[in-house]
Amino acid sequence: MSRYFQAGFECCRFTGSRLKNSALGVGFGALLHGEHKMRITRKVFTDLAIWMALFGLVIGAIFPFFMRALGVPVELVMTPWFFLACLSAGAVVGAANQALARVVVGSRLELLAERMDFVAANLRGVALFDRSTCEVEDCRVADDSDDQIGASARAFNSLVHALAESYHTEHAVQNFSDLMVSHIELGALTEEALKHLMADSGAAGGALLLAEEGELRVHARQGMREDAAFVRSDQLHRAMNEGGICLINIPEGLMVDGVVVEFRPLEVFIVPIPYKDVSLAAVVLASATPFPEGARARLEIFRRALSLALRNAIAHDDLRRLAAMDPLTGIYNRRFGLQRLKDEFSRAVRAGSALAVLMLDLDHFKVVNDTYGHLTGDRVLMKLTHLARSLLREGDVLLRYGGEEFLVILPGASSHDAALMAERLRHAVEDASITYGEQSFHITVSIGAASYPEVNIDNQEALVQIADTRLYQAKENGRNRVVAN
């Protein structure tokens, strides 16, 4: 018995001595002493196989002594063949453990690596996260464990989600920026900007309001009722004053005051659009469900692009308005006024509706200029403009035809309607007084009127020509009168 025990001990001592002087021995010693430098090769599973085999050999070498401690006869366990069998069994168990690790852990890591390669290839191949080739769900790995492997899967899935959100934001911002630079007309810009903001945020209703003459006026709306009560809401004006994006949560069952939409909103974004600390506009977005993650961050980016685009569009609109307006009276000049007449005539022909024009000319205006000077003459022209605008209906158009001549466009007016409006204008001018120092004087006006389709014409120039001929008749018949037929 002593001989077999001694043989087994020598075997263990021999094995331990060889291990101590080998890389395995160094690694095993590191394992026993809690060190982290346990790498033997550059392949983790090869290292794992070596450690598993080593561990199996150690267990196999110890097992006979364990059996002897349990009372197994010496002649059964302290034999070279039993030691060899235990070492072989330990090696087999180690190999089986390593194989299981490859199946259980290796397959998961292989899938993780495959997904990483897939995402990396997608990022290298395209400028943006191409959802047509890599849907977020296709790139995710299963998160079904509560250990380091599960933590790795969650971290990877979080990375994929963050990348998708980042590239989605970049794509949305690029599209929005392209949209902003492609529109210079204020009306088209506000409509398209609102449409894009609603689509990106998932809002079911929205409105874009511009600050004009100290008031907020709706320029574009979708899913909002025509009632503009929300323009006067305290939340809107508070957000405009503070300048920051405001998210309003509306609890279930709470009555909505001020924000008027065609559905029951759950959340409302108020997005002020400032330009150099001046509030240009505001966007109101309403949703029946919570806004998606990242919507607020994208709105912060969008409003900077929209701010510059709106400023350019407003400047363009102001320039166009200046080009269309007479600088003295502030009404349409001849060029733009006649274009408006052309549009109204085409509309009247298509709809079979009436259209009238009045040609006005101040009587003895040259005498006014010669007697009181050109500055007073300018005041007379502005006085006539003010009187006419106060009497005309909404939709009627007043333009300065040239010098002291004015043209009035009356959509939907018959010959009788035109004659009544002309008399009202004539009487208003006749009753008005113009001051010159301590003196005052009166002016009069002659008017010619014509209405389509009561006159047989083919174009708007002919309608103006008839009104001008009748104005000449009014002048010839003594001035300060109306000729309508």
Secondary structure as UniProt FT lines:
FT   HELIX           2..20
FT   HELIX           23..32
FT   TURN            33..34
FT   HELIX           44..69
FT   TURN            70..71
FT   HELIX           74..77
FT   HELIX           80..101
FT   HELIX           102..106
FT   HELIX           107..125
FT   TURN            131..133
FT   HELIX           136..139
FT   HELIX           148..182
FT   HELIX           186..201
FT   STRAND          205..212
FT   TURN            213..214
FT   STRAND          215..222
FT   HELIX           229..232
FT   HELIX           234..242
FT   STRAND          246..249
FT   TURN            252..253
FT   STRAND          267..275
FT   TURN            276..277
FT   STRAND          278..287
FT   TURN            293..294
FT   HELIX           295..324
FT   TURN            327..329
FT   HELIX           334..351
FT   STRAND          355..362
FT   TURN            363..364
FT   HELIX           365..372
FT   HELIX           374..391
FT   TURN            394..395
FT   STRAND          397..402
FT   TURN            403..404
FT   STRAND          405..411
FT   HELIX           415..431
FT   STRAND          433..436
FT   TURN            437..438
FT   STRAND          439..442
FT   STRAND          445..452
FT   TURN            453..454
FT   HELIX           460..476
FT   TURN            477..478
FT   STRAND          482..483
//
